[in-house]
Amino acid sequence: MEVTRAELFNSVWSEPLGNVASRYGLTGNGLAKICDRLAIPRPPRSHWTRSVEARDAQPPLPPAPLGLSDTFALGSRQPRQSPGTRTRMSAEARRQQLLDAAGKIAVRNGISAVTMRSVAGSVGISETQVHNCFGGRTDLLAALARREIDAQESHRRRNISRGSSHHTRVMLSTIGYLHEAHRRGPLMQMLLHLPEVREALKHERASKGEAAREPILKQLVASGSMDLASAKASTAALTAVSLKAGGIVASRRAPFATVEAICLHIVMAGTESDERIASGKAG
């Protein structure tokens, strides 16, 4: 049955809650919970035991909670979902919703505007509910940075998988990284400029970096023509070039095409040099 909040409000103030509930195939306690979720004031328990003159006056009906309609379905045909309420989000879905909101606030108003309160307000929930998902602002921002880093890495790996040779994979990896830095960079730059976020991610970033470099190092030293220390030095240098270029395109300090061309030239020249050394053809 289609019911409006005003109709239900007037009903629960016109007769005992149990009488109203029975018409919809509900218990009094069930209807009370629905009223509370819909912000519908209801009389106290003693209301109907007092004389008419001693009863509380009917208060005004407040606005509907954010995101809820004034009209909803009420009745016993929908036993699995509380009528008039939103479907409860899973914990992970709520976390992703809050991260989306935090990212939008940061891009629109700056990283300082991202607070537990502002994020809660943007999705229409209480600040306490945000704390249920993230311990504090640093946890929230670190999780947002982690998600951005993982998205970049996922994109980079998809690009690498298209290459049939080490040379091609390095080129695709570099191009993919720069494009992602340009697209996601402003948010990432803001997040990684925060000391607390860098500290929170320090160990896992170092671990992921080592994992990404390991297959490159193995390939360079496999022939025996390049020792591990030289391979690490070369890989670190070329990685630093890519990261520096990524920071430039992320902050829009130079034209993307120019930065991409220079970065690719340096990285590919270094890669070719490493390959010559590894194959014993240096000179």
Secondary structure, 3 states (H helix, E strand, C coil): CEEEHHHHHHHHCCCCHHHHHHHCCCCHHHHHHHHHHCCCCCCCCCHHHCCHHHCCCCCCCCCCCCCCCCEEECCCCCCCCCCCCCCCCCHHHHHHHHHHHHHHHHHHHCHHHCCHHHHHHHHCCCHHHHHHHCCCHHHHHHHHHHHHHHHHHHHHHHHHCCCCCHHHHHHHHHHHHHHHHHHHHHHHHHHHCCHHHHHHHHHHHHHHHHHHHHHHHHHHHCCCCCCHHHHHHHHHHHHHHHHHHHHHHHCCCCCHHHHHHHHHHHHHHHHHHHHHHHCCCCC
